Amino acid sequence: MPTLELIEDDAPSFLLNKPKKDFDQLSKEEKKAWLDRLSSEVNPSQLEQLAAQVLNQDDTVNVQPQAGYVCKTRVVECQSNSKYAKGTLVYINICYAPEIPAPPIADEKEIERALNAEPGASYQVPLSMGQPRTHSNGALVMDACINTQPYLKSEKNLDFRLYLLELAMEYVEDIVAVSLSREFTMPSVPSIGKIPSRLLKIPAASPSLLVSNEKSKPQEHVMWPESGFLKMVIPIRDTHASSLAVDVTANQLILNGSSYDLSHPILVHDPNNKVEFYQKSRDLVVQLKLSSP
């Protein structure tokens, strides 16, 4: 999980220094982001306030997921960079913990839109996926941890359970570069193997890493692969650093409820992942380890 750090940069803008590509090589969207960033103004009066608010805003918690139920499926297709062969047995432990951020408050109609994968649906369940493990029979085991509230809902609502299972399978597919069969069974055990504990960074100023009650569109940004990492710069214009809530999945970065599609799959739990906020330029700089450099 990347950690937000405050950087007292001297450069007027991170965007002017870090990317190594020529301007002509940028996409139309990247060029617009650069030009907008150059034309924006920095508000120096907010720097001291930002520094005071952003320091020590993250709490590290040790989470011990509780076993819930298991999905058993198989690999039906694998990418060239995957180490799991076609036919590999896969167990996904659906587990829960109160420390995992809860989904946003939403009415049943909005939840139903998400269950049906309707365009524009904003409801989403934060999910923390553990590291791949190998069972004694050679099967792949993944631990998908969610907040206690949606887990309890899935115990009573079959459609909601299917939604969570689909979400977990998509996470697994992204992480290990495979396609899973949607023909699955549910063994009558709470988990396959003992579920390991994990460390999470929880922003003290925000109840959720993934979602915000305020709907917003993704801001303009620049993204490029470099030296085994996917690097990303997001100008932060109106938001205080203390209210920044960041999380990543294998193919998305979520910032205050806005999702940014990543151009390359990344390793979610790599210790070298980091997020830095540059005070003077007001740029959020993200470094994520590529799953296949």
Backbone bond lengths (Angstrom), bond angles and torsions (degrees), N, CA, C in turn:
res aa  C-N    CA-C-N  psi(-1)  N-CA   C-N-CA  omega(-1)  CA-C   N-CA-C  phi
1 M - - - 1.453 - - 1.517 109.96 -
2 P 1.351 119.01 122.76 1.447 119.80 -178.78 1.518 112.37 -67.44
3 T 1.346 116.49 146.40 1.448 123.14 -179.17 1.523 109.70 -109.09
4 L 1.336 116.73 132.38 1.454 121.20 179.69 1.513 110.10 -77.05
5 E 1.348 117.08 127.10 1.452 122.74 178.84 1.518 109.79 -123.16
6 L 1.336 116.05 146.50 1.458 122.16 178.42 1.517 109.28 -94.09
7 I 1.329 118.02 126.02 1.457 123.11 -177.73 1.523 109.49 -117.84
8 E 1.336 116.35 125.83 1.459 121.12 176.99 1.527 108.44 -90.32
9 D 1.326 115.91 79.03 1.458 120.24 -175.92 1.521 110.83 -80.91
10 D 1.338 115.44 149.75 1.455 121.17 178.48 1.521 112.52 -95.81
11 A 1.322 115.80 -17.88 1.459 119.20 -178.14 1.520 109.92 -73.50
12 P 1.351 118.68 148.17 1.462 120.70 179.39 1.508 112.70 -66.41
13 S 1.300 118.29 -25.81 1.459 120.39 178.53 1.510 109.66 -158.92
14 F 1.329 116.37 133.63 1.463 120.88 177.59 1.520 110.50 -63.15
15 L 1.321 116.07 -31.74 1.456 120.08 -177.93 1.529 112.09 -64.12
16 L 1.331 117.12 -23.80 1.455 119.49 -178.78 1.516 112.80 -78.94
17 N 1.342 116.98 -16.84 1.460 119.71 -170.05 1.512 114.76 -115.50
18 K 1.335 118.14 -40.04 1.453 119.78 -168.92 1.526 114.69 -78.35
19 P 1.341 119.90 -50.75 1.457 117.76 -176.70 1.521 111.49 -62.53
20 K 1.326 116.58 141.59 1.457 121.66 -175.96 1.526 112.50 -103.46
21 K 1.349 116.26 -0.86 1.450 118.25 -176.31 1.529 110.64 -82.09
22 D 1.350 115.60 149.49 1.445 120.27 172.56 1.518 109.16 -69.04
23 F 1.334 115.05 152.91 1.460 119.23 -177.80 1.526 111.41 -60.17
24 D 1.330 116.67 -38.76 1.464 120.45 -177.98 1.520 112.74 -66.45
25 Q 1.340 117.25 -19.45 1.460 120.58 -179.16 1.525 112.61 -86.01
26 L 1.327 116.66 -8.73 1.459 119.84 -177.91 1.518 110.59 -76.77
27 S 1.339 114.87 155.11 1.453 119.98 174.41 1.524 109.45 -72.77
28 K 1.309 116.17 169.93 1.462 120.83 179.11 1.521 110.95 -60.55
29 E 1.352 116.29 -40.80 1.459 120.48 -179.82 1.530 111.23 -66.49
30 E 1.349 116.49 -40.23 1.461 120.24 179.76 1.525 111.29 -66.85
31 K 1.333 116.61 -39.66 1.461 119.58 177.85 1.522 111.03 -61.86
32 K 1.324 116.24 -42.20 1.467 120.08 179.66 1.519 110.95 -64.30
33 A 1.344 116.32 -39.62 1.463 119.81 178.96 1.521 110.93 -63.34
34 W 1.330 116.14 -40.73 1.474 120.14 179.40 1.526 110.77 -64.20
35 L 1.329 116.65 -45.77 1.457 120.00 -177.58 1.520 111.41 -66.59
36 D 1.332 116.28 -40.02 1.462 119.72 177.22 1.513 111.30 -63.56
37 R 1.348 115.35 -38.78 1.465 119.06 -179.83 1.529 110.73 -65.84
38 L 1.332 116.63 -39.70 1.459 120.55 -179.97 1.524 111.61 -65.33
39 S 1.333 116.21 -31.45 1.459 119.56 -177.01 1.523 113.24 -88.36
40 S 1.316 117.18 -8.87 1.466 120.13 -178.71 1.521 110.70 -78.86
41 E 1.307 115.99 158.38 1.458 121.29 -178.93 1.511 110.27 -111.92
42 V 1.319 116.24 145.23 1.460 122.43 176.93 1.520 108.39 -94.13
43 N 1.313 116.21 140.11 1.463 121.35 177.54 1.521 108.93 -101.30
44 P 1.332 118.99 94.73 1.472 120.79 -174.70 1.515 113.49 -62.02
45 S 1.337 117.87 -26.05 1.463 120.03 -176.11 1.517 112.72 -65.38
46 Q 1.323 117.16 -17.17 1.458 120.22 -177.80 1.526 113.04 -92.22
47 L 1.339 118.17 -5.54 1.457 119.98 -172.05 1.521 112.52 -64.15
48 E 1.335 118.13 -47.13 1.459 119.93 -179.12 1.522 110.76 -63.93
49 Q 1.319 116.25 -39.54 1.460 119.81 178.90 1.523 110.93 -64.26
50 L 1.337 116.31 -40.96 1.461 120.40 178.19 1.521 111.15 -62.16
51 A 1.336 116.79 -43.59 1.457 120.57 -178.90 1.517 111.03 -62.36
52 A 1.328 116.33 -41.59 1.461 119.78 -178.66 1.515 111.65 -67.91
53 Q 1.330 116.26 -33.31 1.457 120.04 -175.44 1.516 113.14 -81.66
54 V 1.350 116.29 -32.44 1.459 118.53 -172.60 1.515 113.52 -83.52
55 L 1.353 118.47 -27.51 1.454 120.44 -177.36 1.520 111.13 -65.24
56 N 1.327 115.43 136.10 1.463 122.68 176.08 1.521 112.67 59.54
57 Q 1.327 117.58 32.01 1.449 118.29 -178.41 1.536 112.68 -86.46
58 D 1.310 117.93 -12.48 1.457 120.51 -178.59 1.519 111.18 -101.07
59 D 1.329 116.72 137.47 1.451 123.03 173.60 1.526 108.33 -108.38
60 T 1.324 116.83 130.68 1.457 121.24 174.91 1.519 108.67 -92.55
61 V 1.319 116.38 124.96 1.457 120.50 -179.14 1.520 109.54 -124.73
62 N 1.317 115.30 143.35 1.455 121.36 174.84 1.524 108.00 -93.05
63 V 1.301 116.73 118.55 1.463 122.02 -174.98 1.521 109.59 -107.60
64 Q 1.313 116.09 127.70 1.460 121.41 173.44 1.528 108.29 -109.88
65 P 1.335 117.67 98.83 1.463 120.19 -178.73 1.527 111.89 -61.66
66 Q 1.328 115.07 145.30 1.459 121.96 175.80 1.527 109.45 -98.16
67 A 1.320 115.77 136.53 1.468 120.48 -177.97 1.520 111.19 -65.15
68 G 1.327 115.88 142.66 1.458 121.15 179.09 1.518 112.08 -124.72
69 Y 1.333 116.64 -79.96 1.461 120.79 177.49 1.526 108.95 -149.59
70 V 1.325 116.07 171.61 1.470 121.52 -170.43 1.521 110.46 -126.33
71 C 1.319 115.38 139.65 1.462 122.75 171.60 1.527 108.03 -110.12
72 K 1.326 116.57 128.66 1.462 121.99 -179.98 1.524 109.11 -114.14
73 T 1.326 116.77 122.55 1.456 120.97 -179.68 1.526 109.34 -146.31
74 R 1.337 117.42 -168.04 1.463 121.37 -178.31 1.521 110.62 -140.39
75 V 1.323 114.86 158.13 1.462 121.38 173.50 1.522 108.39 -77.22
76 V 1.331 116.72 125.30 1.466 120.27 178.49 1.526 111.87 -106.86
77 E 1.322 116.41 -16.03 1.461 120.64 178.44 1.522 107.92 -157.63
78 C 1.322 116.28 142.24 1.465 119.40 -179.77 1.523 109.78 -131.76
79 Q 1.333 115.25 145.00 1.451 120.85 176.79 1.527 109.75 -79.36
80 S 1.320 115.69 165.76 1.465 120.28 -175.45 1.525 112.64 -63.50
81 N 1.341 116.80 -26.25 1.465 119.92 -178.33 1.524 113.18 -94.06
82 S 1.326 117.25 5.76 1.464 120.33 -179.70 1.525 110.58 -87.82
83 K 1.323 115.77 143.25 1.467 119.57 177.84 1.525 111.80 -95.80
84 Y 1.335 116.59 5.63 1.464 120.33 -179.20 1.523 109.57 -107.17
85 A 1.316 115.90 126.57 1.459 121.59 -174.98 1.526 111.36 -82.51
86 K 1.309 114.40 159.98 1.454 120.31 174.64 1.526 109.34 -59.10
87 G 1.314 116.30 134.98 1.455 121.41 -178.45 1.519 114.25 95.40
88 T 1.340 117.64 -8.74 1.466 120.39 179.16 1.523 110.49 -59.33
89 L 1.311 116.18 131.46 1.458 121.58 177.42 1.525 109.43 -73.33
90 V 1.326 116.59 137.40 1.464 121.63 -177.56 1.525 109.69 -128.97
91 Y 1.323 115.85 127.48 1.465 122.24 172.44 1.526 108.55 -110.97
92 I 1.320 116.54 130.55 1.463 121.33 174.78 1.525 108.21 -115.73
93 N 1.323 115.58 111.60 1.464 120.52 175.62 1.527 109.18 -80.80
94 I 1.313 117.11 117.87 1.462 120.93 172.50 1.522 106.98 -89.82
95 C 1.323 116.05 112.07 1.458 121.17 -176.59 1.526 109.36 -125.55
96 Y 1.317 116.34 176.00 1.468 118.91 -174.11 1.521 110.83 -148.82
97 A 1.330 114.75 158.60 1.465 122.12 177.77 1.524 108.03 -160.41
98 P 1.328 118.19 142.10 1.470 120.09 -179.74 1.521 113.16 -67.66
99 E 1.351 117.40 -20.68 1.468 119.95 -178.91 1.532 113.20 -73.72
100 I 1.330 117.31 -21.37 1.463 120.03 177.73 1.529 108.28 -68.22
101 P 1.328 119.01 133.57 1.467 120.54 -179.73 1.524 112.02 -54.40
102 A 1.313 115.30 138.67 1.463 121.01 178.47 1.525 110.08 -79.31
103 P 1.326 118.01 155.98 1.464 119.82 175.76 1.521 110.26 -68.89
104 P 1.327 117.95 164.24 1.462 120.15 -179.88 1.522 111.14 -67.47
105 I 1.317 115.52 155.65 1.460 120.30 175.17 1.523 108.13 -67.87
106 A 1.318 116.45 127.50 1.461 120.82 -177.94 1.519 109.33 -149.25
107 D 1.331 115.73 150.02 1.460 118.84 176.91 1.526 109.52 -79.17
108 E 1.313 115.41 168.48 1.463 120.31 -176.26 1.527 112.30 -62.20
109 K 1.324 116.47 -30.55 1.460 119.72 -179.99 1.524 110.63 -65.26
110 E 1.349 116.37 -42.94 1.460 120.24 179.79 1.525 110.73 -68.25
111 I 1.337 116.50 -39.22 1.464 120.10 177.12 1.525 110.16 -63.03
112 E 1.330 115.82 -40.42 1.464 120.44 179.37 1.525 110.95 -62.31
113 R 1.319 116.80 -37.06 1.471 120.36 177.58 1.525 110.55 -62.32
114 A 1.335 115.89 -39.72 1.466 119.46 178.40 1.523 110.94 -67.91
115 L 1.331 116.71 -40.73 1.464 120.04 179.91 1.525 111.16 -61.80
116 N 1.332 115.76 -32.70 1.462 120.45 -179.69 1.524 112.59 -90.49
117 A 1.344 116.32 4.00 1.472 122.04 179.57 1.525 111.90 54.98
118 E 1.338 116.01 41.19 1.457 120.33 179.37 1.526 110.47 -74.77
119 P 1.327 117.86 144.17 1.471 120.70 178.21 1.528 110.70 -59.25
120 G 1.320 115.97 137.80 1.454 120.21 178.13 1.509 115.15 85.49
121 A 1.329 117.96 -2.38 1.466 120.12 178.87 1.527 109.28 -65.71
122 S 1.345 116.83 129.62 1.468 120.47 -174.70 1.523 113.35 -101.27
123 Y 1.324 117.82 -15.39 1.467 120.22 -177.84 1.528 109.97 -70.54
124 Q 1.320 116.55 133.80 1.459 120.90 176.24 1.520 109.25 -150.81
125 V 1.310 115.37 149.21 1.462 121.85 -179.26 1.525 108.84 -102.71
126 P 1.338 118.75 116.93 1.467 120.43 175.56 1.524 110.89 -59.82
127 L 1.310 116.73 136.18 1.460 121.99 -177.15 1.525 108.97 -136.39
128 S 1.317 116.51 132.16 1.467 122.69 176.26 1.523 108.13 -109.32
129 M 1.329 116.54 115.19 1.462 121.00 -178.13 1.524 109.89 -97.88
130 G 1.313 116.29 130.15 1.455 121.17 178.98 1.520 112.26 -78.45
131 Q 1.315 115.54 178.56 1.458 121.13 179.33 1.533 110.52 -73.67
132 P 1.336 117.84 147.90 1.466 120.32 176.81 1.525 111.28 -59.17
133 R 1.337 115.61 139.27 1.465 121.66 176.17 1.522 108.46 -127.08
134 T 1.327 115.65 158.58 1.460 120.82 179.02 1.517 109.62 -112.65
135 H 1.325 116.22 125.86 1.463 121.94 178.52 1.532 109.41 -77.40
136 S 1.319 116.27 165.67 1.468 121.05 -178.58 1.527 112.48 -61.55
137 N 1.334 116.93 -25.79 1.463 119.97 178.93 1.528 112.59 -90.99
138 G 1.343 116.87 9.05 1.455 120.99 178.81 1.508 114.92 89.49
139 A 1.321 117.70 -1.33 1.457 121.27 -179.01 1.527 111.11 -73.94
140 L 1.312 115.30 153.81 1.461 121.86 174.03 1.527 108.54 -83.97
141 V 1.330 116.22 133.26 1.465 121.67 178.34 1.521 108.60 -121.47
142 M 1.339 116.46 128.36 1.462 122.41 177.56 1.528 108.84 -125.57
143 D 1.330 116.06 142.37 1.464 121.65 -178.39 1.523 109.37 -112.38
144 A 1.333 116.18 110.13 1.460 122.07 -179.36 1.523 108.75 -102.20
145 C 1.336 116.09 112.17 1.465 120.69 -174.44 1.523 110.49 -107.25
146 I 1.339 116.17 132.42 1.457 122.88 178.33 1.522 109.13 -127.65
147 N 1.307 116.11 172.87 1.457 121.23 176.50 1.530 110.33 -67.09
148 T 1.313 116.23 153.81 1.467 121.11 -177.75 1.525 112.19 -59.84
149 Q 1.332 116.97 -38.10 1.473 120.24 -175.65 1.531 113.15 -61.30
150 P 1.340 119.81 -52.12 1.466 118.03 177.52 1.527 112.92 -66.65
151 Y 1.344 117.00 -28.80 1.468 118.04 176.50 1.524 110.20 -62.51
152 L 1.337 116.88 -46.89 1.465 120.26 -179.88 1.522 110.81 -62.41
153 K 1.317 116.68 -36.48 1.466 120.18 177.68 1.524 110.44 -63.67
154 S 1.337 116.39 -38.76 1.464 119.99 -179.24 1.523 112.36 -69.17
155 E 1.330 117.12 -22.68 1.459 120.92 177.44 1.523 111.50 -68.79
156 K 1.333 116.52 -26.20 1.463 121.29 -175.72 1.523 113.11 -106.45
157 N 1.326 116.57 -18.86 1.459 120.70 -173.03 1.525 109.32 -122.23
158 L 1.329 117.18 109.91 1.463 121.59 -176.15 1.521 111.79 -63.55
159 D 1.333 117.57 -41.93 1.464 120.01 179.87 1.522 111.02 -61.97
160 F 1.325 116.09 -39.47 1.460 119.63 179.31 1.529 110.18 -67.97
161 R 1.312 116.74 -36.90 1.466 120.10 177.22 1.530 110.20 -63.50
162 L 1.311 116.96 -43.33 1.466 120.20 178.55 1.530 111.13 -62.76
163 Y 1.327 115.87 -35.92 1.464 120.37 176.60 1.526 110.51 -62.48
164 L 1.341 117.22 -44.93 1.466 121.16 179.00 1.527 111.38 -65.05
165 L 1.322 116.57 -40.05 1.462 119.86 179.31 1.527 110.94 -64.50
166 E 1.320 116.65 -41.11 1.464 120.05 177.22 1.527 110.36 -64.21
167 L 1.325 116.60 -41.70 1.464 120.75 177.68 1.526 110.79 -60.21
168 A 1.325 116.56 -46.28 1.465 121.01 -179.55 1.526 111.14 -64.04
169 M 1.323 117.20 -41.33 1.464 119.64 179.72 1.525 111.40 -64.97
170 E 1.326 117.36 -37.23 1.461 120.09 177.70 1.528 110.94 -64.93
171 Y 1.343 116.39 -39.30 1.466 119.83 175.94 1.528 110.52 -60.22
172 V 1.328 116.25 -47.63 1.465 120.67 -178.37 1.529 110.23 -61.52
173 E 1.315 116.73 -43.11 1.466 120.50 -179.93 1.525 111.29 -59.44
174 D 1.328 116.10 -41.27 1.468 119.72 179.52 1.525 111.85 -68.19
175 I 1.322 116.51 -39.98 1.464 120.52 -174.14 1.527 112.21 -71.68
176 V 1.329 117.20 -42.78 1.471 119.53 -174.56 1.526 113.11 -107.17
177 A 1.342 116.96 7.95 1.470 122.39 172.91 1.524 112.66 59.37
178 V 1.334 115.66 53.63 1.461 120.95 177.86 1.525 109.11 -138.77
179 S 1.324 115.38 170.99 1.459 122.27 168.01 1.521 107.59 -114.17
180 L 1.329 116.18 134.72 1.458 121.19 -177.69 1.515 111.03 -105.23
181 S 1.308 115.40 147.81 1.454 121.09 174.93 1.522 109.51 -68.24
182 R 1.338 116.34 138.31 1.462 120.43 175.55 1.529 111.16 -89.43
183 E 1.318 115.91 4.45 1.465 120.55 170.31 1.521 106.97 -93.03
184 F 1.309 116.39 102.81 1.463 120.88 -173.72 1.521 110.55 -128.79
185 T 1.314 114.54 163.67 1.461 121.55 173.43 1.525 108.00 -123.14
186 M 1.320 115.25 167.14 1.464 120.54 -179.87 1.520 108.84 -125.91
187 P 1.336 117.17 96.24 1.467 120.65 179.22 1.529 110.98 -56.44
188 S 1.312 115.66 149.11 1.469 120.86 -177.36 1.525 111.26 -84.36
189 V 1.320 116.09 52.43 1.470 122.67 175.66 1.528 107.31 -135.08
190 P 1.329 118.70 150.19 1.471 120.34 -179.11 1.522 113.73 -72.38
191 S 1.338 117.30 -25.42 1.466 120.01 178.57 1.519 109.63 -163.57
192 I 1.319 115.68 158.55 1.461 122.38 172.07 1.529 106.98 -100.09
193 G 1.316 116.39 109.83 1.458 120.81 -176.70 1.519 111.85 77.31
194 K 1.313 115.73 171.09 1.460 121.42 177.65 1.520 109.64 -79.31
195 I 1.325 116.38 131.75 1.463 121.07 -178.25 1.527 109.52 -81.98
196 P 1.327 118.63 119.56 1.473 120.63 -178.06 1.527 111.55 -69.51
197 S 1.325 115.44 154.81 1.464 120.27 173.19 1.522 108.53 -76.05
198 R 1.333 115.99 166.60 1.461 120.65 -179.85 1.523 109.81 -148.34
199 L 1.329 116.18 153.90 1.458 121.96 176.97 1.521 109.41 -96.50
200 L 1.328 115.85 134.16 1.455 121.25 177.93 1.519 109.71 -127.53
201 K 1.333 115.49 147.75 1.453 121.99 172.95 1.527 108.22 -98.10
202 I 1.324 116.54 118.15 1.455 121.63 -179.61 1.521 108.63 -113.30
203 P 1.348 119.53 119.27 1.465 120.08 178.02 1.520 110.72 -64.18
204 A 1.327 116.89 127.16 1.457 120.99 -179.07 1.512 111.96 -66.34
205 A 1.330 116.95 -27.75 1.456 120.01 -175.58 1.511 112.71 -89.41
206 S 1.322 117.71 -2.71 1.455 120.18 -177.31 1.508 109.86 -139.27
207 P 1.355 118.21 137.46 1.450 120.37 -178.87 1.512 113.61 -77.70
208 S 1.313 118.63 -6.33 1.457 119.66 -175.65 1.509 111.31 -142.83
209 L 1.319 115.61 139.28 1.457 120.55 174.98 1.519 111.63 -81.01
210 L 1.304 115.23 -26.61 1.450 117.91 -168.22 1.510 115.01 -106.00
211 V 1.315 118.58 -28.90 1.444 119.96 -167.23 1.505 111.18 -129.25
212 S 1.312 114.90 158.31 1.451 122.15 175.20 1.510 107.73 -137.21
213 N 1.337 117.61 144.75 1.448 120.70 178.03 1.520 111.09 -68.48
214 E 1.323 116.47 -22.27 1.449 120.98 179.61 1.521 109.01 -90.35
215 K 1.331 116.57 118.89 1.451 120.77 -179.52 1.528 109.39 -76.65
216 S 1.314 116.22 136.07 1.456 120.31 -179.76 1.515 109.37 -146.74
217 K 1.315 115.05 157.13 1.454 120.79 177.86 1.524 109.40 -93.91
218 P 1.327 117.41 149.92 1.467 119.46 177.39 1.523 111.01 -58.84
219 Q 1.337 116.34 138.33 1.454 120.35 177.63 1.524 109.65 -79.87
220 E 1.325 115.26 161.65 1.456 120.06 176.79 1.522 109.28 -62.95
221 H 1.310 115.86 145.35 1.454 119.70 -174.28 1.526 110.34 -155.66
222 V 1.317 114.68 166.88 1.466 122.07 175.98 1.520 108.26 -122.34
223 M 1.328 116.97 138.13 1.465 121.67 -176.98 1.522 109.04 -140.00
224 W 1.342 116.55 137.04 1.464 119.70 178.71 1.527 110.25 -158.64
225 P 1.356 118.36 147.14 1.467 121.42 174.32 1.519 110.59 -83.27
226 E 1.343 116.14 141.09 1.462 120.15 179.91 1.515 110.01 -158.56
227 S 1.324 116.79 124.96 1.472 123.69 173.57 1.523 112.64 52.95
228 G 1.324 116.69 44.16 1.458 120.46 176.66 1.510 114.76 83.00
229 F 1.325 117.50 4.73 1.458 121.43 -179.79 1.531 109.96 -125.67
230 L 1.323 115.57 152.74 1.453 121.49 168.69 1.522 106.55 -97.39
231 K 1.320 116.87 119.94 1.460 121.03 -177.71 1.523 109.65 -109.51
232 M 1.324 114.91 145.72 1.454 120.59 -172.36 1.521 108.93 -146.59
233 V 1.326 116.67 136.77 1.462 122.01 178.03 1.520 108.50 -124.33
234 I 1.331 116.02 124.40 1.461 122.22 179.63 1.525 108.38 -121.48
235 P 1.327 119.27 115.43 1.466 120.40 175.44 1.532 110.02 -66.33
236 I 1.326 116.46 131.25 1.466 122.06 178.28 1.521 107.35 -109.72
237 R 1.315 117.22 107.37 1.458 120.11 -173.00 1.526 112.82 -97.83
238 D 1.319 117.36 -49.03 1.464 120.00 -169.85 1.514 114.12 -110.63
239 T 1.315 118.00 -7.76 1.464 121.28 -173.99 1.518 111.07 -97.77
240 H 1.343 116.79 134.60 1.460 120.49 174.24 1.525 109.37 -71.13
241 A 1.307 116.39 146.82 1.461 120.54 -179.10 1.518 111.79 -60.51
242 S 1.329 117.05 -30.85 1.463 119.86 -177.57 1.516 112.62 -67.51
243 S 1.330 117.78 -19.00 1.458 120.60 -178.50 1.524 112.80 -100.57
244 L 1.332 117.19 6.61 1.458 119.90 179.05 1.521 110.24 -75.38
245 A 1.328 116.75 125.06 1.462 122.34 176.48 1.526 107.83 -122.78
246 V 1.326 116.28 117.94 1.461 121.32 -172.21 1.520 110.41 -123.47
247 D 1.325 116.49 136.53 1.462 120.91 169.61 1.519 107.90 -146.26
248 V 1.319 116.11 162.85 1.453 120.71 -179.90 1.518 110.21 -134.18
249 T 1.325 114.99 147.37 1.455 122.54 167.12 1.527 105.96 -114.91
250 A 1.304 116.69 -174.23 1.462 119.25 -178.67 1.522 112.37 -66.45
251 N 1.329 117.96 -23.10 1.466 119.32 -177.07 1.517 114.28 -132.90
252 Q 1.341 117.98 9.30 1.455 120.35 179.36 1.523 111.36 -144.52
253 L 1.324 115.66 149.63 1.459 122.18 165.76 1.515 106.89 -112.42
254 I 1.327 116.39 132.62 1.457 121.30 -178.86 1.515 108.39 -114.21
255 L 1.320 116.32 119.92 1.462 122.92 -178.91 1.517 108.67 -122.25
256 N 1.344 116.06 110.88 1.466 121.48 179.31 1.528 112.32 49.95
257 G 1.322 116.10 42.63 1.459 120.91 176.07 1.514 114.97 88.80
258 S 1.327 118.26 -9.56 1.462 121.69 178.25 1.524 109.50 -96.63
259 S 1.325 116.22 133.09 1.462 121.20 -176.78 1.526 110.65 -100.14
260 Y 1.328 115.35 134.58 1.458 122.48 176.21 1.524 107.78 -117.22
261 D 1.326 117.17 118.10 1.459 120.83 178.29 1.527 109.58 -70.50
262 L 1.328 115.94 130.03 1.458 120.98 179.26 1.524 110.00 -85.47
263 S 1.315 116.44 138.85 1.466 120.98 -176.47 1.520 112.61 -74.21
264 H 1.345 117.73 -18.52 1.460 122.67 179.23 1.529 108.42 -138.86
265 P 1.340 118.56 146.36 1.472 120.28 175.83 1.522 110.83 -66.66
266 I 1.335 115.54 143.88 1.467 119.92 -176.69 1.524 110.53 -126.61
267 L 1.333 115.72 166.78 1.459 122.70 176.14 1.521 107.88 -92.23
268 V 1.324 116.43 109.89 1.460 121.59 -170.68 1.522 112.33 -61.65
269 H 1.327 117.50 -39.94 1.462 120.64 -171.09 1.531 113.78 -103.00
270 D 1.333 117.97 16.26 1.463 119.31 -179.89 1.535 110.37 -64.46
271 P 1.346 118.19 133.53 1.471 120.71 -177.01 1.524 113.77 -65.72
272 N 1.330 118.14 -16.35 1.460 120.88 -179.96 1.525 113.19 -88.04
273 N 1.326 117.34 -3.23 1.458 119.96 174.86 1.524 109.56 -65.07
274 K 1.312 116.99 139.04 1.466 118.92 178.59 1.525 111.11 -155.83
275 V 1.332 113.78 156.40 1.457 122.36 175.92 1.525 107.41 -128.31
276 E 1.319 117.49 128.07 1.464 121.88 -179.08 1.523 109.87 -126.15
277 F 1.331 116.12 139.99 1.461 121.06 176.39 1.526 108.91 -109.86
278 Y 1.340 115.86 118.70 1.461 121.41 -179.37 1.532 109.23 -90.84
279 Q 1.351 115.30 119.04 1.459 120.44 -169.91 1.528 113.57 -64.35
280 K 1.336 116.42 -50.62 1.460 118.83 -172.99 1.523 112.33 -70.32
281 S 1.299 116.43 -44.03 1.463 119.61 -178.95 1.520 112.68 -83.70
282 R 1.354 116.74 -14.35 1.470 122.57 -177.82 1.534 110.56 55.74
283 D 1.321 115.14 46.76 1.461 121.78 176.99 1.518 109.22 -110.33
284 L 1.319 116.95 133.90 1.457 122.37 170.19 1.522 106.98 -93.06
285 V 1.328 116.69 119.93 1.464 121.99 -175.07 1.523 108.87 -112.92
286 V 1.310 116.03 123.88 1.461 122.42 -174.49 1.522 109.41 -115.96
287 Q 1.330 116.35 134.56 1.466 122.53 175.29 1.516 108.10 -125.93
288 L 1.335 117.08 119.37 1.458 122.71 -176.64 1.528 109.62 -128.18
289 K 1.324 116.18 133.60 1.461 121.60 -178.19 1.522 110.55 -69.96
290 L 1.331 116.77 127.52 1.460 121.24 177.87 1.523 110.12 -71.34
291 S 1.324 116.51 140.70 1.462 119.73 179.03 1.519 111.47 -73.34
292 S 1.337 117.01 -25.28 1.465 120.75 177.48 1.520 108.35 -142.52
293 P 1.352 117.39 89.40 1.468 121.48 -177.55 1.519 112.22 -56.17
